[in-house]
């Protein structure tokens, strides 16, 4: 009888384990789990984990998006059932690709660890269902060079948990999250080519940690912000996906998630305003919207302990994957509609409508109520000024203006396309790296459109990401333009039309002119003493000529 009873206990225990998590070998424990969360994974730790888990499942493929500045392979992991190893196979499957990117800032480490935990649970544990209707692509350690520059005190807002982290910059000293337009880093070039262009993810999730604001949420989120892109993917993400996931994690895990932002104590307390980050497509998460796809920014709360940040990030990413798995068809449909609408605007309205090129941050129509934050109290300093200190007590405030909308302050006419002179082959090549179709012109052709005359050209006095950011003021002038054989044509009736527009418009607040791509040309033509024509011509139509005129 005792033996039977014991056997029943064993069977019950096995059933409980099967319903929760599998028993994993020690070789699949990640560094935080092995170090009581005092350490984060090194590059070698991540590679060891990937090499181990790929021997245990038939649903994982490991590739690379390229090499870093210091020569390290940047691993790309594809999870699919049945196994998918190429972007062509993924497209043929009809399933959406969801891309999870971690460690773009190597001091913000939770995403790296969570990526490995989710791989483990999806392939070998109780999350196998996440591969029913989607293909998941992870880049768990995007900033490979910065990751292993371990030192104490690099992320003071993370409360020395863990004791050491990597650094923010890559091997070139660049912030990879500011490189989406200029594409100077091999990491950016590899990700845009081998992920965004080849695998064409329907949803991108970028995993970060906040820089220190004492709000009261375990994790904050933001959609990829809308500028000159199509509204559909943004609207669905902000109005449907993120509210649903926020509700789910509260019900299931008792976690408080909310919108990303910062407040400024110089505005007084209690706070009245909460500000998100800006809209520029230099941030990959914003550029995704210009590509007619959905994207989500994840920001773990820096002041919680490492294991708590892992917990909140894990549940957030899981819920996103679960949502995408259940709503795959809707996500594909919304994105495809955005792409179709963007092309239709070009075909039907080129030369007739304008789109924004510069934007300002404005509050959303609806304020935030029941805003969760650590409270502050005022006190008079020894110098007699009034300042504030946090109390350690969480409170809630209503009617907080949330500055998370962007209104255009300057617009430009949507063209049918652009002509790039042959002398600017570097510009054509740069667009190709973004996945944009650029076609050499085979014979002389006259186009009707407009040219921008630069009347004022200014540059910042301090460098940002190695650049003295530029801006141009002037006016567009209607004219005919003769393109010569060997020039390049960029037809705007293609999927990346909104990215083309934002990149090439001379007054765009995050275009190629801003990033100094045209400095040499403008300065060689004495822009400081005379007006100069911007060399990229925007056309509205092709001008036909009769045989007699020829």
N, C-alpha and C positions, 0 to 999 in steps of 0.2 A: 504493500500500500504506500509506504514511504517513497519507494522508487517511482511509483506512478505519479505521486504528488510532486516529486522533484522534477520529473520529466515534464509535467504540465507547467511548472514554474519556468523551466527553460524555454518551452515553446512560447509562453506568454512574453518572456523577455526578448526572444528573437523577433516576435511580432511587433513589439514596441520599437525595437531598434529599426526594423524595416520601415515603420511608419514615420520615423523621425530622420535619422541620419545613418548612413552606412558606417561600418568600422573601417577607417582608413589606415593604411600602413604609415609608419612613422616618417617615411621618406616624403609623404605628402603634407606634412605639417609645415606651415609657413613660419618664417623667422619670428614674427611677433608671438605666435603661439608657443614657440620653443624658448622664448626669452622673457616670459611673463610681461610681454608688451613693452619691454625696455629697448628693443631694437626693431629696425625696419629692414626689409630685404635688400640685399645688395644685388647688383646686376647678375653676379654668379649664382646667387640664391634663386633668382627668377628663372634663369636658364636651366638650372638643375631641376627645379620643379617642373618646368615644361618638358624636359627630356624624360622625366620619370612618368608623368601622367600620360604622355602620348603612347607609352607601351601598354597602358591599361584600358584603352578604349579604341573602338573603331570609328568614333565620331569626331575625331580631332585631327586637324591638319595644321602644321606649324610652318610658316614661311617668314618672309622678311619684307619690310617696306624700304629697305636700303641700309646704308651705313651712316653712322654719325660722323661728326667732324673728326673724332678721335678713332674712327675705324671700327666701332662696335656695330654688330648687326642689331637692328631694331626689330624684335620679334613681333610677328602678326599671327594670331591664333584664330582659326576658323572652327567653330563648332556647328555641326549639321548632322541630321539624321534623315536620309542616308548621307554618307560622307560626301562633302564637296571640297574640291581642292583648287578650283579655278573660278575666276569671275564669270567666265562663259557658262560654266555649269550652274552657277548661282542664278544667272539670268534665265537659263532654260528651265530651272525648277519652278519659276513663278513665285517663289517665296521672297518676301522682303528681307533685305539685309539690315540688321541693327548693329551699329558700330559703337563700341564702348572704348573710350580713350582715357588713359590714366597717366599721371606722372608728367604732365607737360611742364609743371613746376615741380622739380624733384624734391623740394622740401614739403610738398603737400602730398602725403604718402598713402592716405587711406585707400584711394582708388586702385593703386598698385596691388595692395594686399587683398582687397575685395574682389578684384578681377580673378585672382588665383582661387580664392574661396569659392566663387561662383562657378568657375570651370570645374572644380572638384565636385561640387554638389550637382551640377548639371550632368556631368559625364558619369559619375559613379554613385551619386546620392539620390535624393528624393526630388530633384528638380528636372528630371529628364523630360517632363512634359513641355518645357520651354523650347524644345526643338521640333515641336509638332508642325508649326506653321511659319517658322522663321529660321534664318541663318544668322548666327551671332559671330561677329568679328571683334576680337579684343586686341588692342595694342596696350599691354599692361605696363610697359616701362618705356614710354615715348622719349623721355629725356634721359637716355642711357648715360650720357657723359656727366650730367649734373648729379645723377643719382648717387654715385659713389664718392662724391666730394664730402664725405661725412665730417661733421664738426658739431660741437655743442653751441647752443645759443643762436643758431641761424634762424630759428622760428620762435622768438620769445613768446609770441601770443599763444603758442601751443603748449605752454606750461611745462616745458622740458619733458614732454611725453610724446615720443620717446626721447631718450637723452641726446641722440644725434640724428640729424637728417642730412639729406643732400642739399644742393643749392638751387636757386631759381633758374639760373641761366644755363644754356647749353655750352658745348665746348668752344664756341665762338664768342661767348659772353653775351649772347642774345637771349631775349625773352621770347620763347617760341610762341607764346600767345599774343604776340604783336606782329607776327611775321606773315599773316595770311595774304596780304596783298603784295608786298615786296619779295617774298619767297627767297630770302637770302640763305636760309638754313637748309642743309641736306635733309633734315628731319621733315621740314615743311614740304619740300619738293617731293620726297618719297611718299608722304601721307596723301598729298593731293593727287598724285599720279596713281598710286597703287591702292588707295582706299576710295577716295571721293570720286575719282574718274573711273577706275576699273570696276570696283565693286558697287559703286553707286548706292550707298546706304540710304534707305528711306527714313531712318532715324539715327541721329548721332547724339551721344551722351558724353560730355566732357567733365571729368571728375577733379574737383579742387577742394581747397580748404580756405576759409575766410582769413582775412588779414588782421582781425582783432576786434571788430565792433561787438559790443556787449548787448546784442539782442537776446531774446529768450528762446530761440529755436535751436533744436539739435542739428538741423540742416536747413539751408535755404536754397531756393531754386530760381531759375529764370529761363524763359524761352529764348531762342535765338531772336534778337530784336528785329523788328520790321523797319526798313528804311525805304528803299526804292523797289523792294521785292513784291511778290504777290502775297495777299493777305491770308489765303486759305490755310497753309501749314501753320503759320503763327497763331491764327485765331483758334484753330483746333487744339493746339498745344496748350495755350494759355487758358482757354475757356473750358476745355473738356478733360484733357489728360492730367494736367497738374492738379486741379482741384480734386479729381477722383483719387489720385495717388495720395495726396495729403490726407484725405479722409480715411483711406485704407490703412495707412501706417498708424494713424491715431487709434483706430478701432482694433487693429491686430496687435500692435506693438507698443501702444501708449507713448508714441513719439510725436513731438510737436514739430512740424515742418511749416515753412512759410516762405514768402517771396524774398529774394535776395536784395540786399541794400546796405546802406550806411546812414547814420545820422550824424549831425554836427552839433556838438555841445555849445559852440559859439552862437548858435541860434537860440540858446536858452533851454530850459527844462520846465515842465514836461515837453517832450519833442512834439513838433507839429508836422515835420516833413521827414520823409524817408526816401533815399536816392539810390537808384540802381547804377550800374556801370553804363558806359556809352554804347552807341549803336554801331560803331565802326566795324567794317568787315575785316579789318586786320585781325580781329578776334575770330578764330575759325568758327566758333559757335554761331556768330552772326552771319558769317559768309554763307553758311548752309542755307539760310533763307533765300539768298540771292540765287541759290542753286535749286530752288523750288522743293526743298526737303525740310523735314522737321528736325529740331535740335533742342537739347535741354542742357543747361548748365547746372551742375551740382556743387554746392559749397558746404562742406561739413563745418560745424561750429568749432572754431579753433580752440576755445577755452575749455572744452570738455577733454577728458582723458583720451589717449590714443585708442583704447579698446572701445570707448563709447563712440568715437568718430567712425571707427570701423563698423560698429553696429548700425548706426544711422545710415551710412553710405550703402552698406549691404542691403538693407531693407528697401532703400530708395531704388537702387538699380534693379533689384529683384522685381519690385512692383512695376517698373517701366517695362522690363522684359515680359512680365506676365501680361500686361496690358497690350503690348505690341503683338504678342502671340495670339491673344484672343480677338484682336481687332485688325489683323493684318490686311484684310481686303479693304477696309475703310481707309487705312493710312495710305495704301498704294493709290487708291482712287482720288483722295484729296490732293496728294502730291502731283499726280498726273494731270488733274484738272488745272492746278496752278501752272504747270509747265505749258499746257495747251493754251491757257488764257494769255500767258506772257507772249507767246509766239503770235497769237491772233492780234494782240495789240499792235505789234510791229507791222503785220501784214495789212491791217485795216486802218491804222491811225498814225503811221509814221509821218512826221512833219506836221501833224495836227494837234497833238497833245504834249503836255509837259509832265516831267517827273522830277521829284526832288533830288538835289545833289548835295545840299547842305541841310543839316537838321539841328534842332535844339531840343533839349529834354524838357518835357512838360508833365504835369500830373495827370494820372488817369482820371476819368470822370468819376469813378467810385472810389472814395477813400478807404483806407484799411480801418476796420473796427476790431476791437478786442486785440489790438497789437500787443504782442508779448515781448517784454523787455526787462532787463535788469534796471532797477530804479536808481536814480541819482538824487543827491541832496546838495543844495548850495551851502557854501561856507565862505567866510571872509578870510583871505590869506593874511599873512603877516604884513604884506605890502599894502593891504587895504583894498585889494581887488576881490570881486566876487567870482568864485569858480565852483566847479562841481566835482563830486566824488561819488562813485557807485556804492550802493549799500549792500549788495549781495542778495537783495530781495527782488523776486520777480513780480512785476505788476502788469496791468493791462491798460491801454489807453485807446480811446476811440477817435474817429475822424482824423486819422493821420493821412496827409496828402502824400500819395505814393508817386514819385517822379519816375515813371517807367514807360512813358509814351514819348514819341519823337515826331515832331512836326517840322515840315520842311520850311526853311527860311529863304531858300533860293532854289529855283527849278531851271530845267533846260529842256529843249525840245527833243522828243524821242525821234531818233533818225531811223532810216531804213537800213543803214549800215555805216561803216567807217572805211576810209581809205588811208592806208599807212604807206608812206613813200618807201621805196626800196632802201634808201639810206638808213631807215630805222628798222632794219631787220631784227635788232635786239628786242624791240617792242613786240614785233610779231612773234618771235620765239618765246617771249615771256607769256604772252597770251596762250600759246600752245601748251605751255607747262600747266596752265590752269585747266586744260581740257577743252579750250575754246577752238572752234574750227576757223582757221585762217587760210585763205586761198590766194595763191599767186595770180596776178592778172596777166592774161595771155596776150592781150593786144591793147592798143590805145583806146581809151573810152572816156567820154565826157559825162560828168554827173552834175546834177543840180542839187545844191544844198547850202551849207553855210560854213564859214570859217570863223574861228574865234581869234580876235585881235587882242593880244595881251598888252595892256596899257600900264599896268603896275605889277611888279613881281617882287615878292618879299620872302625872306627866309628867317627862321627863328635864330636867335642868338645863342641858344644852348642846344646841345645835341640830345636827341631822343632816339634810343636804339641805333646810335651811330649816325643819325641823320639830322641835318638842319632842315626841319620841316618847311615846305614851301607852300605858297598860295599865289593865285593869280586873279587879278581883276581886269575887266575889259568888256568887250561887247562882241556879239555875233553879227556877222555881215553876210547877207545872202549873196551867193555868187555861183558861177559854174566852175567846175574843177576838172582838169584833164589828167586822168590817171595814165601813167605810162606802163608799158610792158615791164614786168618785174616788180611793180608795186604790189601791195597786198590788199585784199578786200576782206572785210569782216562783215559777213551777212548777219544782221541782227535776228533773223528768223531762225534761231537755234535755241536749244534748251537753256543755255547760260546767258541769254540776252540781258538779263538784269545785272549780272556780274560784269558783262562787257561794258554796259552803260556806266556803271559806278566806277569802273577802272579807268576808262578812257576820257570821260568828261573832264575838261580842263579845270572846272571849278568845283569838282567833287571834293568833299572834305576828307576822303581817304583813297584818292585815286593815285595813279602813277606819278602825276605831277607833284603831288604832296610829298612823295617819297623820292624826289630829286631825279627822276628818270629823264627829265627834259632840261635840267640845269645847264648842261654843256651847250646844247643847241641855243637856248635863249641867251646865255651869256656871250656866246660867240657872235650872236647877232645884235649885240650891244643893247640888251633890254634895259639897261640902266639909263640910257639916253634917248631911246626911241621905242615906239610900239613895234611889236613883233607878232607875226601870225603863228599861232599854235600849229604845229606841223601835221596834226591828224585832222583830216577833213571829214565832216559828217555829211552824208548825202541823204536826200529824201527820195530821189528818183534818178533813173538813168535817162540821159538826154539823147534822143535819137536824131540822126542827121540824114538828109537825103543824099542820093548818089551825086546829084549836081553840086551840092554843097561840098561834098568830099573832093 
